C-alpha cells in the first residue's frame, strides 16, 4: 500500500535564505505527483524533506501520519530515493541491488530472487553479473531504479532519473519506468524540469517556482489552463505575450485582432499560445501582420519564427506549403490551442471565451 503524505506550513532555510515554502500539500496513498520547475526552484530540497534526509526549518512533513525525524528508522525504510546520479558501488549489478536488502536483514536466497525480479522489470537482468562501473548511463539508471523498487517502498522518490540520457535512451527508460510502476500502488513523487516527463508519470503536477507551489493540477488542466505566464512557459507554451481585451471581448495586440475572445472583463491580459495553434494566413486577412524571419525543419513539421508586434513561433506540418524568410503574412490564433491568463488588475479567474 502506498504512503499518505501531508505537508503543513513547511519552511526550509539555507544560508539565511528561504528556499522552500509549502503551506499545504497532501497526497493520497498510491498517487503519483510530478514536481515541475526550473533549476533552483527547490525540487530536490522537497525530495530530501520527504526522504527524511533533511528536517524542515519549520512546519511538519508526515508520512502515514508519522513526522519525518532523523530517528524515524522504520519510516525511512518505507521510502526509496532514486537520485539523479545513480551512485552505484564498484561491485556487480546484482550486489548493488541486493545490498539495501541485506541491510534490512532479508535472507540471502530471498535477496537474490527479489533483486533478479527487480532487474527483470527494468529490462537489465542480463547485466546482473557485470561490474556496475561498466554500465552505460541508461543502464545505470535502470539499475538505480531496480535497486529502489526491490525495497517494495510505500513511497518512491525520483529525482530527474532520466536527466543525463539522450532522447532515445530517455524515451526507452521512461517506458520501462511506466511498466515497472503499472502494477504497483506505490506513492510516487517525481521531480523533473521537462514537462513531457512530468505529465507522463503523474496524476497531478505541482509547478514549483522560487520555492513555492505556483499551481497544482492534473496534467491536462495545466496544459489547458496555466495559472500565469511563468507556469505557461514551464509547461511548454512556445508563445507568451501581452495583449489587450477590448470592451466587446476581442483580444488584440497593437490594435490587431488575434482571433481570440474573452467573455469577462476588459483591459490588459497575457496570452499563451501553442506554436501549433498559430495560423498563417495570406497578407491582409484578419489577424496580426507578421513577417517570416526563419524556417527550419523539425520533427514532422516546419518550425517558423515570426516578427510581429510580439515575437511568435509557429509549427506547420511538413506537408504544408513552406513559407519563406521575408514573406509577409497575417497571423491568427486557434482558440482551442491558446489561453488567456489572469493578470493583476483584472478581477477574474481564467476568462477564456472559446476555450
C-alpha positions, 0 to 999 in steps of 0.5 A: 500500500502506498504512503499518505503524505501531508505537508503543513506550513513547511519552511526550509532555510539555507544560508539565511535564505528561504528556499522552500515554502509549502503551506499545504500539500497532501497526497493520497496513498498510491498517487503519483505527483510530478514536481515541475520547475526550473533549476533552483526552484527547490525540487530536490530540497522537497525530495530530501524533506520527504526522504527524511534526509533533511528536517524542515526549518519549520512546519511538519512533513508526515508520512502515514501520519508519522513526522519525518525525524532523523530517528524515524528508522522504520519510516525511512525504510518505507521510502526509496530515493532514486537520485539523479546520479545513480551512485552505484558501488564498484561491485556487480549489478546484482550486489548493488541491488541486493545490498539495501536488502541485506541491510534490512536483514532479508535472507540471502536466497530471498535477496537474490530472487527479489533483486533478479525480479527487480532487474527483470522489470527494468529490462537489465537482468542480463547485466546482473553479473557485470561490474556496475562501473561498466554500465552505460548511463541508461543502464545505470539508471535502470539499475538505480531504479531496480535497486529502489523498487526491490525495497517494495517502498510505500513511497518512491522518490525520483529525482530527474532519473532520466536527466543525463540520457539522450532522447532515445535512451530517455524515451526507452527508460521512461517506458520501462519506468511506466511498466515497472510502476503499472502494477504497483500502488506505490506513492510516487513523487517525481521531480523533473524540469521537462514537462513531457516527463512530468505529465507522463508519470503523474496524476497531478503536477505541482509547478514549483517556482522560487520555492513555492507551489505556483499551481497544482493540477492534473496534467491536462488542466495545466496544459489547458489552463496555466495559472500565469505566464511563468507556469505557461512557459514551464509547461511548454507554451512556445508563445507568451505575450501581452495583449489587450481585451477590448470592451466587446471581448476581442483580444488584440495586440497593437490594435490587431485582432488575434482571433481570440475572445474573452467573455469577462472583463476588459483591459490588459491580459497575457496570452499563451499560445501553442506554436501549433495553434498559430495560423498563417494566413495570406497578407491582409486577412484578419489577424496580426501582420507578421513577417517570416524571419526563419524556417527550419525543419523539425520533427514532422513539421516546419518550425517558423519564427515570426516578427510581429508586434510580439515575437511568435513561433509557429509549427506547420506540418511538413506537408504544408506549403513552406513559407519563406524568410521575408514573406509577409503574412497575417497571423491568427490564433486557434482558440482551442490551442491558446489561453488567456491568463489572469493578470493583476488588475483584472478581477477574474479567474481564467476568462477564456471565451472559446476555450 
